[in-house]
Amino acid sequence: MHEPRRRTVSKRSPVDGALLCEVPVASPDDVAAAVARARGAADAWAALGVAGRLRALAPLRDRIAATREALAETISRDTGKPKFDSLLTEVSAVPLFLDYYTRVAPKVLGVHRTRTPLMFLPHASHVQRFPMGVIAVISPWNFPFRLSVVPMLTALIAGNTVVLKPSEVTPLVGEAIREMFAAVGLPEGVVEVVQGDGETGAALCRADVDKIFFTGSVATGKKVMAVAAEKPIPVELELGGKDAMIVCADADLQRAANAAAWGGLVNAGQMCTSVERVLVVDSVHDDFVRLLGERVAALRVGGPHVDADMGPLTFERQLATVERHVADAVERGARVVCGGRRIDELGEQFYAPTVLVDVTPEMEIYREETFGPVLPVVRVRDEEEAVRLANDHQYGLTGSVWTRDRARGLRLASRVAAGQVCVNDVVISVGNFALPFGGIKGSGFGRYHGVDGLLAFSHTKAIMSARWAPPTEPFWFPYRGKYSELGRLVDSLLARNLVGALASKLRLRPSDEET
């Protein structure tokens, strides 16, 4: 009797549509087995300690260095992005993250002495971090290497084992990650990779994992959270963005226009931290739009093996969203400065880098995440209106403020409701390994990167130890005859009279009659 043929995920080139591979879909039983292997390896991996785990992961750096060209090639084949982007924003970032965590993890994940505010107690107080267990990482297709490996490494360094479910849109990168971790000789079960589609991801969420780290859409993030709530286990949701760029009247317009072009169109705009709303003060609006239009119109679009600035859209369904948003905006009164169409002569998934003006808040392209190569420009009266519009939105991931007055820029940045804000730069905060990364509102919750990343993948344990035994235990049974002395102790504490509190405590003992 023949076994039924296993389902597969077909991957086609976003450049020319050619079939690149077919990857078997992991069944729920396959997922359960992978999680079981990770569970079996968890105690031994945690027992290595931070130093031992860092030693085990150190060969990854050399492995990435030796295979960087092949990795960049694989990422570009799978996504269609220029190899420059694959090397800069994906491959090169991972060793730098590993270097940072190698320096800070031993201190962050150690045992920390803390104060005991009740100073008269004979105790020492400590805080200890310890691993959660098995972490499920469900990663996206837009940065399939970096947004998989960075949370995996953070979880591993914190002492957890990991089961990764890569996006079905970029299965080549998923296999490359599997091979990379296998090549460095980690113990069996420490890293597991399960390829597949939404059913595979759902099975992983339902499996015996201790935390789910999800990067993707708001709709799927809500489903992940609902499944986690049934257990319950913690989740971290890294969701979408509609990031606002505020261009003040005194901004360096040339640099701001260049930044908007790169920040909005790098990776064909398929980035949760992309500039998706450009809020420009009225007095400089026209000059800014002219400079932005010139910059965007000059961009070269092509496949990864062409010296191009921007490639195709990676996910074909995303193209329909881009076209719908642009059509709705134009119908409601927006004007196309440049772009606004497919580039059919290059292939089915290429869309021209686009600038829209006269965009207003009722348009879909203003309200919803486009995740494509479109820059909507909004004319505002002044900086106050810009901040109000930036904050009056369902998303809150990143943003930027542009002004020649840095102090003023910092003041405005502090008022922008987002997880990260840059002054006179865009996107760059994502690459600062010491800064936490994450959003608010519809952009999700939780923080990773930096110290917060290590804490996000570890539990916290409070420890108090008695350094010596008092001659009597004033707060233990029996209570008889102690209430009036307790009242004096409370009065002393409320009056912050620690000397009086200590004296009161020393008197708070059973009476001769009770003994």
C-alpha positions in Angstrom: 0.0 0.0 0.0 1.4 3.3 -1.1 1.6 6.2 1.4 -0.3 9.4 0.2 2.0 11.9 -1.6 3.2 14.6 0.8 1.9 18.1 0.1 4.6 20.5 -1.2 5.1 24.3 -1.4 6.1 25.5 -4.8 8.4 28.4 -5.1 8.6 30.5 -8.2 11.0 33.2 -9.0 9.6 36.7 -8.4 11.7 37.9 -11.3 10.7 35.6 -14.2 8.2 33.1 -12.7 10.4 30.1 -13.2 9.9 27.2 -10.7 12.8 27.3 -8.2 11.9 24.4 -5.9 9.2 22.3 -4.3 9.5 21.9 -0.5 7.6 19.2 1.4 5.1 20.6 3.9 5.7 19.4 7.5 2.6 17.7 8.8 1.3 18.2 12.4 3.0 15.0 13.3 6.3 16.3 11.9 5.9 19.5 13.8 5.1 17.6 17.1 8.2 15.4 16.5 10.4 18.5 15.9 9.1 20.1 19.1 9.7 16.9 21.0 13.3 16.8 19.9 13.7 20.4 21.0 12.1 19.6 24.3 14.5 16.7 24.8 17.5 18.9 24.1 16.4 21.8 26.3 17.8 20.9 29.7 21.2 20.0 28.4 21.4 23.2 26.3 20.4 25.3 29.3 22.9 23.6 31.5 25.8 24.7 29.3 25.4 28.2 30.8 25.8 31.4 28.9 29.6 30.9 28.2 29.0 27.4 27.0 26.2 28.4 24.7 28.2 31.3 23.2 31.1 28.9 22.5 28.8 26.5 20.7 27.3 29.3 18.6 30.7 31.1 17.8 31.4 29.0 14.7 28.3 30.6 13.1 30.3 33.8 12.5 33.0 32.0 10.4 30.3 30.0 8.7 28.5 33.1 7.6 31.7 34.8 6.5 32.7 31.7 4.4 29.3 31.4 2.7 28.2 35.1 2.5 28.1 35.1 -1.3 26.0 32.0 -1.4 23.7 33.2 1.3 23.2 36.6 -0.5 22.5 34.8 -3.7 19.9 32.5 -2.1 18.2 35.4 -0.4 18.0 37.4 -3.7 16.8 34.4 -5.7 14.0 33.8 -3.1 13.0 37.4 -2.7 14.1 39.2 -5.9 15.8 41.9 -3.9 19.2 43.3 -5.1 22.2 41.4 -3.8 23.4 44.6 -2.3 20.3 44.6 0.0 20.7 40.9 0.7 24.3 41.4 1.9 23.8 44.7 3.7 20.5 44.3 5.5 20.4 40.6 6.0 23.7 38.6 5.9 26.1 41.2 7.4 23.7 42.0 10.2 23.7 38.6 11.8 27.4 38.4 12.8 27.1 41.9 14.3 24.2 40.9 16.4 26.1 37.8 17.5 29.1 39.9 18.5 26.9 42.3 20.5 25.3 39.5 22.4 28.6 37.8 23.1 29.7 41.0 24.9 26.5 41.7 26.9 24.8 38.3 27.5 27.1 37.1 30.3 26.2 40.1 32.4 22.5 40.4 31.5 21.8 36.7 32.1 23.7 36.4 35.3 22.5 36.5 38.9 22.0 40.1 40.0 22.1 41.3 43.6 19.4 43.9 44.4 18.5 45.9 47.5 16.2 44.7 50.2 14.1 47.8 51.0 13.1 46.4 54.4 16.7 47.0 55.7 16.1 45.5 59.1 15.4 42.0 57.5 18.4 39.7 57.7 18.1 38.7 54.0 20.0 39.0 50.7 17.9 39.6 47.5 18.8 38.5 44.0 17.2 38.4 40.6 18.0 35.4 38.3 17.2 34.9 34.6 16.4 31.4 33.4 15.4 29.9 30.1 11.7 29.5 29.0 12.2 26.2 27.3 11.2 25.7 23.7 10.6 28.8 21.5 8.6 28.8 18.3 9.8 31.4 15.8 7.5 32.0 12.9 9.3 34.4 10.5 8.2 36.5 7.5 9.2 36.6 3.9 10.4 40.2 3.5 13.7 39.7 5.4 13.7 35.9 5.6 17.2 35.5 6.8 17.7 38.3 9.3 14.2 38.1 10.8 14.6 34.4 11.4 18.1 34.1 12.6 18.3 37.1 15.0 15.4 36.0 17.2 16.7 32.4 17.0 20.1 33.5 18.2 18.7 35.6 20.9 16.5 32.7 22.2 19.4 30.3 22.0 21.8 32.5 23.9 19.2 32.9 26.6 19.2 29.1 27.0 16.2 28.0 25.0 15.9 25.6 22.1 14.2 26.8 18.9 11.8 25.5 16.3 11.7 27.8 13.3 8.8 27.9 10.8 10.1 30.0 7.8 7.6 31.7 5.5 6.4 29.5 2.7 7.0 32.4 0.3 10.8 32.1 0.9 11.5 28.3 1.4 15.0 28.5 -0.2 16.2 30.7 2.7 14.5 28.4 5.2 16.6 25.5 3.9 19.7 27.7 3.9 19.1 28.4 7.6 18.6 24.7 8.4 21.9 23.9 6.6 23.8 26.7 8.4 22.9 25.6 11.9 23.5 22.0 11.0 27.0 22.8 9.7 28.2 24.3 13.1 27.5 21.0 15.0 24.9 22.0 17.5 23.5 19.1 19.6 20.4 17.4 18.0 17.2 19.2 18.8 18.7 22.5 19.7 17.5 24.0 16.4 14.7 22.5 14.4 13.3 23.9 11.1 9.8 22.9 9.9 8.9 24.1 6.4 5.3 24.5 5.3 2.3 26.8 5.0 -0.3 28.3 7.3 -1.3 24.8 8.5 2.2 24.1 9.6 2.4 27.4 11.5 -0.9 26.7 13.2 0.4 23.2 14.2 3.5 24.8 15.7 1.4 27.3 17.7 -0.7 24.4 19.1 2.4 22.3 19.9 4.2 21.9 23.3 6.1 25.2 23.0 6.8 27.7 25.8 6.7 30.9 23.8 5.7 32.0 20.3 7.7 34.7 18.5 5.7 35.8 15.5 6.6 38.4 12.8 4.0 39.0 10.2 0.5 40.5 9.5 -1.9 41.8 12.1 -4.6 39.3 11.0 -2.3 36.3 11.5 -0.9 37.8 14.7 -4.4 37.9 16.2 -4.8 34.2 15.4 -1.4 33.4 17.0 -2.4 35.3 20.1 -5.7 33.5 20.4 -4.1 30.0 20.2 -1.4 31.1 22.8 -4.2 32.4 25.1 -5.7 28.9 25.3 -2.6 27.4 27.0 -1.7 30.2 28.1 1.9 30.9 27.0 3.6 34.3 26.2 3.7 35.6 22.7 5.7 38.4 21.1 4.1 40.0 18.1 6.1 42.0 15.6 3.4 43.3 13.2 2.9 46.0 10.6 3.6 49.7 10.4 2.6 52.8 8.7 5.6 54.8 9.6 5.4 58.6 9.5 8.2 60.9 8.3 7.7 64.5 9.5 9.5 67.1 7.4 9.7 70.4 9.2 10.0 73.8 7.6 13.7 74.1 8.4 14.7 70.6 7.2 17.5 69.9 4.8 15.1 69.1 2.0 17.6 67.4 -0.3 18.8 64.9 2.4 15.2 64.4 3.6 14.1 63.6 0.0 16.9 61.2 -0.4 16.0 59.6 2.9 12.4 59.2 2.0 13.3 57.6 -1.3 15.5 55.0 0.4 13.5 54.6 3.5 10.3 54.1 1.6 11.5 52.0 -1.4 14.4 49.8 -0.1 13.3 46.2 -0.5 10.6 47.5 -2.8 8.9 49.0 0.3 8.3 45.6 1.7 9.4 46.4 5.2 7.4 47.1 8.4 9.7 50.0 9.1 9.3 51.6 5.6 8.4 55.2 5.3 4.7 54.9 4.4 3.5 58.5 5.2 5.5 61.6 4.5 4.0 64.5 6.4 5.5 67.7 4.9 4.9 71.2 6.3 3.1 73.4 3.7 5.8 76.0 3.3 8.3 73.5 2.0 5.9 70.9 0.5 6.3 71.8 -3.2 10.1 72.0 -3.1 10.3 68.7 -1.2 8.0 66.9 -3.7 10.1 68.2 -6.6 13.3 66.8 -5.1 11.6 63.5 -4.1 10.1 63.0 -7.5 13.5 63.6 -9.2 15.2 61.1 -6.9 12.5 58.4 -7.3 12.2 58.8 -11.0 16.0 58.2 -11.3 15.9 54.8 -9.5 16.8 51.7 -11.6 14.5 48.7 -11.3 15.6 45.2 -12.2 16.4 41.7 -11.0 19.1 40.8 -8.5 21.7 40.1 -11.2 21.3 43.6 -12.6 22.9 46.6 -11.0 19.5 47.8 -9.8 18.3 49.9 -6.9 15.0 48.1 -6.5 13.7 44.6 -7.4 10.3 43.1 -7.9 7.7 42.5 -5.2 8.5 39.2 -3.5 4.9 38.1 -2.8 2.7 38.3 -5.9 -0.5 38.9 -3.8 1.2 42.1 -2.4 1.1 43.6 -5.9 -2.7 43.5 -5.8 -2.7 45.5 -2.6 -0.3 48.1 -4.1 -2.5 48.5 -7.1 -5.7 48.7 -5.1 -4.2 51.4 -2.8 -2.9 53.5 -5.6 -6.2 53.3 -7.6 -8.3 54.2 -4.5 -6.0 57.2 -3.8 -6.2 58.5 -7.4 -10.0 58.0 -7.4 -10.2 60.1 -4.2 -8.1 62.9 -5.6 -4.4 62.0 -5.2 -2.0 62.7 -8.0 0.8 60.5 -9.3 4.1 62.4 -9.5 6.0 59.4 -10.9 5.4 55.6 -11.2 2.0 54.3 -10.5 2.1 51.3 -12.8 3.4 47.8 -13.3 6.6 47.4 -15.3 5.4 44.5 -17.5 8.5 44.5 -19.6 10.6 43.4 -16.6 8.2 40.7 -15.4 4.9 40.0 -13.6 5.9 41.3 -10.2 7.6 44.6 -10.9 6.0 47.8 -9.9 7.5 51.3 -10.6 8.6 53.2 -7.6 5.8 55.7 -7.0 5.2 59.1 -5.4 1.7 60.2 -4.7 0.7 63.7 -3.5 -2.5 65.3 -2.3 -3.0 62.2 -0.1 -5.6 62.5 2.7 -6.4 60.4 5.7 -9.6 58.8 4.3 -7.7 57.0 1.6 -6.8 53.3 1.9 -3.2 54.1 1.2 -3.1 56.4 4.3 -5.0 54.0 6.6 -3.7 50.6 5.7 -0.2 49.2 5.4 0.7 49.1 1.7 4.0 47.2 2.0 5.1 48.2 -1.5 7.1 50.8 -3.5 4.8 53.8 -2.9 5.5 57.0 -1.1 2.3 58.9 -0.1 3.0 62.6 0.6 0.6 64.5 2.9 0.6 68.3 3.1 0.3 69.6 6.7 -0.2 73.1 8.1 2.7 72.9 10.6 4.7 70.5 12.8 1.9 70.3 15.3 -0.5 69.0 12.8 2.2 66.5 11.6 2.6 65.1 15.1 -1.2 64.8 15.5 -1.6 62.9 12.3 1.4 60.7 12.9 -0.1 59.6 16.2 -3.7 59.4 15.1 -3.3 56.0 13.5 -3.7 52.3 14.2 0.0 51.6 13.9 3.0 52.7 16.0 6.2 51.1 14.9 8.8 53.7 13.8 8.9 57.2 12.6 11.3 60.1 11.9 11.6 63.9 12.3 13.5 66.1 10.0 14.8 69.5 11.1 18.1 71.4 11.3 17.4 72.1 15.0 18.4 68.8 16.6 17.1 69.8 20.1 13.7 70.6 18.5 13.8 67.3 16.6 14.3 65.4 19.8 11.4 67.2 21.5 9.1 66.3 18.6 10.4 62.8 18.5 9.5 62.3 22.1 5.9 63.1 21.2 5.6 60.6 18.4 3.7 57.5 19.5 6.0 54.8 18.2 8.4 52.2 19.4 11.4 53.8 17.6 11.9 57.3 16.2 14.9 58.8 14.4 15.9 62.4 14.1 17.4 63.3 10.6 17.6 59.6 9.6 15.3 56.7 8.8 15.3 52.9 9.5 18.8 53.0 11.0 17.5 52.4 14.6 16.6 48.9 13.5 20.3 48.2 13.0 21.5 49.5 16.4 21.9 46.3 18.2 21.8 48.0 21.7 18.3 49.5 21.1 15.1 47.5 21.8 12.9 47.0 18.7 9.1 46.6 18.7 5.9 48.5 18.3 2.8 49.7 20.0 -0.9 49.7 19.1 -1.5 47.6 16.0 2.2 47.2 15.4 2.3 44.5 18.1 4.0 44.3 21.5 7.1 43.0 23.1 10.7 44.1 22.4 13.7 42.3 21.0 17.2 43.4 20.1 19.5 44.7 22.8 19.2 43.8 26.5 15.4 43.6 26.1 15.8 40.9 23.6 17.6 38.6 26.0 15.1 39.4 28.7 12.2 38.6 26.3 13.4 35.0 25.9 14.0 34.4 29.6 12.0 34.1 32.8 12.8 36.1 35.9 13.2 34.5 39.3 13.3 36.4 42.5 15.5 34.9 45.3 15.7 35.9 48.9 18.0 34.1 51.3 18.2 34.6 55.1 21.8 35.4 56.0 21.3 34.7 59.7 18.5 33.5 62.0 17.0 36.1 64.4 16.4 35.1 68.0 12.7 35.2 67.4 10.4 35.5 64.4 8.2 38.5 65.1 5.9 38.0 62.1 5.3 34.3 62.5 2.7 32.6 64.7 1.6 33.2 67.4 0.0 36.6 66.8 -1.3 37.0 70.4 -0.1 40.2 72.0 1.7 41.5 68.9 -0.9 43.8 67.3 -0.1 47.0 69.2 3.6 46.6 68.5 2.8 46.0 64.8 0.9 49.2 64.8 3.9 51.1 66.1 6.1 49.4 63.4 3.6 50.4 60.7 3.5 54.0 62.0 7.3 54.2 61.9 7.5 52.8 58.4 4.8 55.2 57.1 6.7 58.0 58.7 9.9 56.6 57.0 11.5 56.5 60.5 13.7 53.5 59.9 15.4 53.8 63.2 12.1 53.8 65.0 10.9 50.9 62.8 13.9 48.9 63.7 13.5 49.6 67.4 9.8 48.6 67.2 10.6 45.4 65.4 13.1 44.4 68.1 10.3 44.9 70.7 7.8 42.9 68.6 8.2 39.5 70.2 6.0 37.3 72.4 5.4 38.6 75.8 6.6 36.8 78.9 3.1 35.8 79.6 2.9 34.0 76.1 6.1 32.3 76.6 
